[in-house]
Amino acid sequence: MSAYCEICNKGEMSGMNVSHSHLKTKRKWKPNIQRVRAVVDGEIKRVNVCTRCLRSGKVQRAI
């Protein structure tokens, strides 16, 4: 599954884990991507969408 939203282009973010002793290691934050059937340009397609776009109504789910 791809790691970005096809509606808002939200993708992975990178940063650091910081321990109590202040040692740093790289880490990634991944968006919550769902593969849903949605109406796109009048057609039903499967698209990868983040849950923020689903919740805010930017995507009309197909039934």
CORQUI-V316423 format. One record per helix or strand of 2 or more residues. SS is the DSSP state (hx for helix, st for strand). FROM is the first residue (numbers start at 1). LEN is the number of residues. If there is no record, write none. Layout:
BEGIN
SS|FROM|LEN  SS|FROM|LEN
END
This chain:
BEGIN
st|13|6  st|24|6  st|33|8  st|43|8  hx|51|6
END
